[in-house]
């Protein structure tokens, strides 16, 4: 372990917390700037905003593990045994995102639709719900309603046996 006095350790922890706080504030600033809340009609490209935020978050995670979890003072074998599963976890997340994208593309091909048609923006959902509430319908919803068959609303729970229920119907 470290040979620091209590006061030196306390100062190191306060400096670490201040650094983490500053990085978090910079992340929030980048998010607000990127979405156009700080400078009106100014938007950062998403990939730049995401790259900056992910890299700062990874640095904060590294800093917490290295200093606050005392990985700095451990033997190299223990450090590697902690880092390898973490790298595998990052690889798994990348693989799952890639698999999800492939699955979405295959789903679009199977259903003979474009990928964009699988995504319905929230604005259009609200407009669609408002039109339905006002009594307006679109042709797709009318076709869908006509293709539905009426559902038998009788309750089958009252009959103890399914065969008896079928005999009653005939």
C-alpha angles and dihedrals in degrees: 000000000000122000095220123133121241093259093049091049090049092052091048091052092048091050090049092050091048090051091050091048092051092049090050091051090050089051091052091047091052091049093050092044093047093052093048099250097122101039111030113242093003115122128175116223107265095236091057092046093047093045092052094046094046093048092049091047091050090050091051090050090049092048093050093049094042099047110016096039090043095235087142090071098046130100117266093249092059092046090053092047089057096043098049096062089045091054090047089052091053089049090050092052091051091047092050092051091049091048091049092053092049091048091051091051092049090048090053091050093048093051093043092238135125117253090244090061090061090062117071113188115229091240092061091047090055092048090048092050091047092052091049091049090051092051098257116132133187125225094251093056091047091051089048092050092050092050092055118097120220114265121231104244097191114118116241093191094085092063113078093205129040092215091057090052092051091050091052091053092053 
